[in-house]
């Protein structure tokens, strides 16, 4: 056991010895000059000792992409001024993107060096070097970087502040990333606006030196709000993608989705325009053939003599009939005409009767509403399609609104997923944080989907007729008994009742005829003792609500139950490097 421990200790010691590395940093000196405009000039002098083999040179990785506490991306502005040797002669170098780092690759790819080589880097940084608090200001800077895979035999750093600074306070952290070990007082020296850091020991691989120096406010001026906004827009350009998508969708709606002529409410119309059925009127008005439009078709077919609606009463509910509208528990739909006799009906009306009574239905066929539960829902998409095709064929719509919305919904979802994947895939080049990418993808998808809901388009004819529909709705909604008496049309109540159902104003329409219509309709076998239009309106409200529940009810599916603070590696700067 002791022999094994000795061998492990020997290996660890050998790994940290100079012989274990093909090269090492004999000396790393840093000087940071803080300017009054909140920029900083960094001068690094790296003495590399290529002991094991020849290399082209070194590379220095400096972090330039950061993410703040709320996930916002910001970028350190870095400008390399010069890279020279100890005699001031320029080294050949090039800048490269390396993930969240800017890499300064120093050396000639066609030549190699050995022994001691001096690399003096001078670069300027803007944004990220200085942090502004209510009091004080602070420079929190990683002076060496903690990602070097080789030891640093000697480290010295100096931070120089503007001459007018006051109340300078400083500390430094030494060790691996996250270390809170501080430099001792004898390793940290203050000379007015200069602070010198000289660790007494060498730094092992992946260790670094980080300084935090604070001073009273008023000398170093923070960037203006306009400048900060400009930086934010440059760093978080990904947020501009949803704006571009929104603008593109707005242009697309204006050119391809906007009606040729906006529908306007014209003068009051006393009849539905162009002989359109209630379902067609409702679908054209909001470009949606919804459940209320479809159920109004049954009322319309009943009024026109194709079927009869018979409430089925329950003895139990009849005991409390006032609360349950006569104790109605179900409805019987009775066919009054055979299929050949209904040949002149519109396609969606014929399809409705066929789905109710079956193909080849005859007069006298009966179906109970409850028998359609869990079955009729399969026919709703087809009935909506028939209504849309009727409107398209008559020249009111340019296309199927439901399909148009579906295309944009699927397209928006696909665009969001592709944008999400594409931006994440571009991270090696742009280092975009996850949160802004997710926000941009979601907002872009929502822009496409939401504006896509408004992309269905009426034709010029459809737009003009829609204006007349609004005029007809105005009549149904605001009519009164005086106007009805002046019209002197006995069939007006029943003829317009299905449209009132489609518009959701049947109660008001029926109330306007109170006392004027005294005979119950032949197409509805009500359970009332004394007929009134209001009672009929209430019964039809209950009937259409029951139909909506039954028609949209799918089969049930089964389920099984089963700051004075800090650490080494924090702040700006840092990174690391290597040889190549």
N, C-alpha and C positions, 0 to 999 in steps of 0.2 A: 504493500500500500504506500509506504514512504517512498519507494522507488518510483511509483507512478506519479506521485505528487511532485517529486523532484524533476522528472522529465517534463511535466506540464509547465512548471515554473521556468525551466530552461528554455522551452519553446517560446513562451511569452516574452522572455527577456531578449531572445534572439530576434523576435519579430519587431521589437522596438529599437534595435540597434541599427547603426548606419549601414552595416553590411546587408541588412535585410531589405534595403531599399536601393533601387538603381540610382536614385538621386535624393537629395534633401534640400531644405531651405536653411542655409547657414544663417541668414539674417533677414528679418522682415521689418522694415521701418515705414511708418505711415504718418503723414502730416495732413490734417484736415483744417482748412481755412474757412471759417464761417463768415459770410458777407452780410452786410446790412439788408440786402434785398432778399434774404432767406435762401440764397443759393450757397453752394459750398464747392470749394476746389480741393480735390483729394490727390495727394502725391504719394505713391507707393514705390518704395525701393526694395526690390526683392533680389537677394543674393542667392542664386541657385548653385548647388554643387553637384554636378553630374559625375558621380564617382564610379558607378558601375558600368555604364555604357554611354555611348554618344546619343544625343537627341537633337531634333531640329530646334527645340526651344521649349517654351512653356505656354500655357494658356491660362487666362484669368477669367473666371466666371463671376459675374456680378448680378445679383437679383435685381430685376427691373419691374417685374409684375407682382402685384400684391393684391390681397383681398381684405377689405376692412371687416369690422365686426358684424355688419349687416349684409355681408356678401357682395358689396359693390367692388368693382375692379378699379384699381388705379395703378398708374405706371410711373416709375421713376424716370425722369428725363436725364439721360446720360449722354455726354458728349466728350469723346476722347480727344484731347488736345495734342498729346505727343507720347511716344514710346521710344526711349533712348537707352544707350548703355551708359557705363560710368563716365565715359568721356564726352557724353552729350551727342554721340553719333546716333542717328535714328535706326531703330530696328525695323525690319519689315514686319508688318502685322496686317490682319484683316479682322473685321467684325462679323460675328455669326450669331444667329438665333439658336439658342439651346434651351428649349422649354421656357421656363420662367426667367431664364438668365440671358444676359448679353455676354457673349464669349469674345474675349480679345485674344486671338491666336497670334502669338509672337514667334517669329523665326522664319527661316527660309526653307521651303519644302525641298529645295534642291541641295541643301547643305546641312551639316550636322555640327554640333559643338560638344565639347567635353570640359571638365574641370569647373572652375568658378566662373559664373556668368552673371552680370548685373543687368537687371531689367527695371528701368525707371518709368513708371506710368503716371501720367497726369491727366485727370479727367474731371469734368465739372458735372455736378448733379443739381437738379432742380426738382423740387417737390419730394418729400420723403426724408430729407436730411434734418429738417427742423420741425418740431411739433410745438404748437401754440396752445397754451392753456390760459385760463383766467389769470394765473400767476403761478409759476414763472413760465418763460420759454425754455425749450430743452432741445439739445442735440443728442439723440439716442442712436449711436452708430456702431455697427460691427466693424471693428478696425482691421481685422485680418481675414475674416471668414473662417468658418469652422468645418469646411468640407474639403480641406486638403488631406490627401491620403499619406502625406509624408510629414515628419516632424519639422518643427521650426526651432533651431538651436538658440536663437536670440530674437526677441521681439521688443521693439520700442515704438511708441506712438505719441503723437503730439497733436493737441487740438487747440487752435488759435482762434480766439473770439475777437470781435471788433473792439477797438480800444476803449470805447465809452461804457462797456458793460459793467454792471455792479452786482454785488452779492452772488459771486460765482460759487456754485456747489457742484461737487463731482464725486463720482464713484465708478467702479469698473468691475466687470465680472470675467472670470477666467475659467475655462474648462470646456467640456462638451456642450452640445446644444441643450439649453434648458438649465444649465448649471447656475446656482445662485452663490457660488463661492466668490467672495470679493477680494480685490487686491488689498494688501495690507497698506497701512499708511506710509510706510517707508518705500513702497513701490509706486506711490502716486505723489506727484509734486505740482504745486501751484505757484505760478509766477505771474501775478496780475491776471491778464487776459489769456495767459498760456497755461495749459494743463498737460503735464507729461506723465505717461504711463510706461513703467519699466518693470515687467514681471521678472522676478528673480530666477525663475526656472524656465526651462525649455517647454515648448508646447508639443504634446504628443499628437499623432495623427488624429484628425477630426476634433481637435480642440481649437478654441479661438478666444479672442479678446474683444469685449464689447464695453463701450464707454457710455455713460449717461452724465451729461454736463448741463446744468441749469443756471439761469441768470434772470435778473429782473426784466420785466417787459419794458418796451419803449425804444430799444436800440435796433433790434432786428425787426424789420417791418414785414408783416404777413402779406401774402399775395392778395390782390383785390378779388372781390366777389366775381367780377367779370372774368378774371384769369382762372379762378377756380372752376367756374362754369365751363370755360373753354376746355380745360383739362378733362373735366368730367365727361363732356361730350366726346372728346377724342378717345378717352379710355373706355367709355361705355357705349361705343357706337352701335353695339348690338341692339340697344333700345330703339335705335332709329329704324330698324327693320319693320316693326309693327306699324310705324307711321308711314313707311313707304307702301306697305301692303294695304293699309287703310286708304291712302291716297289712290292707289291703283284700283281698289275695289270701288271707291267713290266715283272714279272716272268711268269704270265699267258699268256701274249702275246708271250713271247719267247718260251713257251712250247706248246701253243694251237693255237696261232694266226699267228705266223710267217710262211711264206711259206717254204716248205721243201727245195726249192732251189730258191734263190732270182732271179727274172726275170732280165735278162741282154740283152742288145741290141746286137744281133748277126750280122752276115753279112747281107747286104741288101737283103730283100726278095721281089721278083717281083709279088708275088701272095699272097692273104690272106691264112693263114695256115689252113690246115685240112678242107677246104671248109666251114669255118664258115661264117655266114651271117654278114652283117655290124652291126646289133644290138648285136649279140653275141660277135663279136670282140670288140666293144666298151664296153660292159658290163664286159668282161673278163679282159680288160686292167686295168680298175679302179674299178672293182667289183661294178659297179653301172649301172643299166639299166635306164639311164636318158632319158629325152625327146628328146634330139638330136639323141640318138641311135634309139629310136622308130620311129622318123620321117624319118630317113634314110631308114627305111624299105619300105616306100612308093616309094622312088626313086629306090630302089633295085627291087621291084616288077614291077615297070614300065620298067626298063631296061630289065628285064627278060620276058617281054611280058604279064604280068598278068593284067595290067591296063594302062591307058593313062591319062596324066595330061594336061588339057586344061585351059589356063588362060581365064578369063572373063573380057573383057575390059569395061570401063565406058566412055561414050561420054564426060562427063564433064572432067574426068581426062585425056582423050586423047588430050585435048587442050594443056595440059602442060605435054605431055607424057615423055619428057626427064627427068623430075623431078620424075615421078612416074612409071618408068620402063614400058613404053608402056600403061599407064593408066589402069593397072590391078586392079580390085576391088574385084575379087573373083576367085575361081578355081573350075572347074568341074573335078571329078574323074570318068573315064569311065572304066567299067569292060570289059576286052577283053577275059576273059575265065569264064566258069561257075564253080560252086563249085566242081562238080566231076572232072573237068579238073585240078583243083588245089589240088587234093588229095595228091600229092607227095610233096607238100610244107611242110616246117617245121611247128610245131604246132602254134608257135607265128605268123607266116606269115598267116596261114589259119584263125586264130582268128582275125587278123588285117582286113583281107578282109571281114570277117563276120560282124565285127562291123561297117565297112564302108557301105556295101551294104545290109546287112541283111542276115539271114539264107536262104539257098537255092538260092543264087544269080545266075544270068544268065549272059551270055555275052551280053553286050550292056546296062546293068544297069548303071544308072548315079546317082551320089550324088554330091551336091554342098557343098563345104567346109563350107560355112556359115550355112548350115543346121545342121551341127554337133556341132555348138557352144552351150555351156551349157549342152551338153549331152555326148560327147565323153570322158570327163574327168573321168567318172565313170569306164571306161574300162582300164585306164592306169595301176592301180595296178595289174589287172589280166594279162595284156600284159607283164609287168615286171616279174611277177611270171612265165609266160610261158618261157621267155628267160632264167631265172635262172634255171628252171627245165630242160631245154634243155642242159645247161652247166653242171648241176649236173649229169644228165643221161649219158652224154658223158664222165664223169670222169674228168672234168676240175675244178670243185668246190666241196668242202666238204659239203657245206650247203648253204642255201639261205642267201646271204649277208644282204639283207634288214631285215630279221627276226633276224639275229644275232645282228645287230646294234640296233634294237628295244629292244631286250632283255637287252642289256647293258644300253641303255638309260633309260628304265623303272627301271632297277635294280639300276642304279646310283641315280636316283631321289628318289627311295624308301629308299636306303641306307642313303642318305643325310637327309631325313625326320626322319628316325629311329634314326640316330646318334644325330640329333638335339634334338629330344624328350628324348632320353636316357640320354644325358649329362645334359639337363635341369632337368630331373628327379633326377639326382644324386647330384644336388646342395646342398641338406641338408648335404651331407657328404663331398663334395669337394669344394663347394662355387665357382664354375666356373662362371666367368662373361659372360654376354650374347654375347658380341662382339667376343671373341675368340671362343666360341662355334659355333656361326654362321659362322665364317670364316672357322673353321675346317670342319663343315658340308658341306659348299658350295664347298670347295676345294676337299674334298673327293668325293663328287658327280661328280664334273667336271673331276677328274682323271678317274673315272670309265667310264663316258660317252665318254670322248675324246679318251681314249685308246680303248674303245669298238668300236669306229668307224673303228679302224684298225684291229679288231679281225676276220673279214671274211677271210677265208683261201683258197688258191688254193691247189690243189693236185700237186704231182710232175709233172704229165702230164700237168696240167694247167699252172704251173710255166714255164715249158720248152716252151710251145706254146706261152705264153705271151712274152717271149724273142723274138720269131719269129715275133710276132705282132709288137713289137717295131722296128724290122728290116724292116717290111713292111711299117710302118709309116715313117721311115727314107726315104724310096724310094719315097713315095707320097710327102713328104715335100721337098726333095732336087733334085728331078729329073729335067732334062733339055732336050732340044730338041735333042742334040747330042746323049744322051743315048736312047731317044725314037726312033730315027732313027735306031740306032743299033739293038734295039729289034725287029723292023719291025713287029709289031703286030697291025693290023688295029682295032681290037676290044678292045684294051687295055684301051683306054680313057673311053668308056662307062662302061666297066666291073668293073673298079676300082673307077668310079665316086661315087657310093653310099658309099664306104668306106671313100673316101675323105670327103664326107658330114658328116659322123659319127665322123671323127677325127677333123673336123673343118678346113680342109685345101683345101676345094674345089676350092677356088679362085686361089691358087697357082697351083693346079693340072690342072685346065682349062687353065691357062695362059701358061703353059709349052707346050700345044698343039696348040697354036696360029699359024695359017698358015699351020698346018699339018692336021687338021680335018676341012673339008670345007662343009660337008653335015650335015644338022640338023638331030637330032634323030627322029625316028618315034613315040616315046612314049611321046614326049613333043611338043605341038602345040604352039610354040613361036610366038610372034607378031613382030618379027624383020623383017626388009627389007633385010638385009644381015646377014647371020649367022656367028657367031664366037664363039669359045669355051669360051672366056671370057664373052661374053654376056650371054651364057647359064649358066655359073657359077653364074653370077649376078642374073639371073632370078631364079635359084634354091635357091640361098641364100634368096631371097625375099619369094619364095614359102614355104620353110621350116620354115622361121620365122613366116609366116602367119599360117602354120599348128600348130606350137608350141603354138601360142596364142589361137587358136581355141580349140586344144585338151586339154589344161590345164585350160580352162575357165569354172568355176563352175557357177551356177545360182547366180545372184546378190541377196543379202539378204536385206530385208527392215529394216529400223531403224527408231525409233521415236525420234523427237527432244526434246523432252521434256528434402708481407711478412713483417715486422713490423706490418703487419696486421694479423688478426686471430680472433678466437672466442672460446668461451667455447665449449669443446667437440672436437676441432680439433686436428690434429697431431696424433701421435701414442699413444698406451696405451688406457686407458679409459675403456669402458664397464660398468660393474656393477656387480650385484650379488643378493643374497637373502638368505633366510633361508630354511631349509628343515627338 
